Amino acid sequence: MNPEVAQAALAAPHVDMTLLSMFWSAHIVVKLVMLGLFSASVWCWAIIVDKLFLFMKTRRQMDNFEQVFWSGQSLEDLYRTLASRANHGMPALFVAAMREWKRSHEGGRPAIGSLQQRIDKVMDVTIGREVDRFQSNLLVLATIGSSSPFIGLFGTVWGIMTAFQGIAASKNTSLAVVAPGIAEALLATAIGLVAAIPAVIAYNKLSSDAGALGGRLETFADEFSAILSRQIDERQAA
């Protein structure tokens, strides 16, 4: 080895290249970018975990309700059991339709002329509310997934500009001087990708799950509407 190169290597100061040290030595703008991306990543994972538990609970609730509904139990008994509870999903759909049914039959003159349309409208509104609940905060995941790489790239560009300014001021282009600044800058892009990749994957998966749950609600609404329509026709014929 060239003695001068060996002497320069021994004389070069030791540079700490851990993630924490790179963060603390980065420019204030790059630090803010990193903190923002880290916060977005935490927010993203909080939404993902919340939605996974919500969808798991909703599927289990739908399975249990369908099992009870199609078991032959009286609709009146099932309504009395569920009416006093805070319902979501299929139970909410059932209670809303049954409540409109009972209201239309109150009094001396039952209002069943347009009862089918009113029941369908009530169930459509309930489905809309449930789908909104399923899809809430999914837009946050889409925003994080689409914007985080660009925010990280902004931090990287700013960090590289700062590193080049430091190189110009020190008039030293050795790798020991250039590498730390470039590494600090690239860390911002890495954090941006860490935030974006799970957000994009989760958004696609959770959006598909929300659509599937909404489809189950619409299928049940059509089946229940057919049952009530048959009863309406029988009462009008009587």
BELSUL-V172973 format. One record per pair of residues at least 24 apart in sequence whose C-alpha atoms are under 6 Angstrom apart, sorted by the first residue. I is the first residue (numbers start at 1). GAP is how many residues later the second one is. Records with the same first field share a line. If there is no record, write none. Layout:
I->GAP ; GAP
This chain:
22->162
26->158
30->125
33->122
34->154
37->155
41->154
93->30
131->83
134->76
141->58 ; 62
144->52
145->51 ; 54 ; 55
148->44 ; 48
149->43 ; 44
152->36 ; 37 ; 40
153->36
155->33
156->29 ; 30 ; 32
159->26
160->25
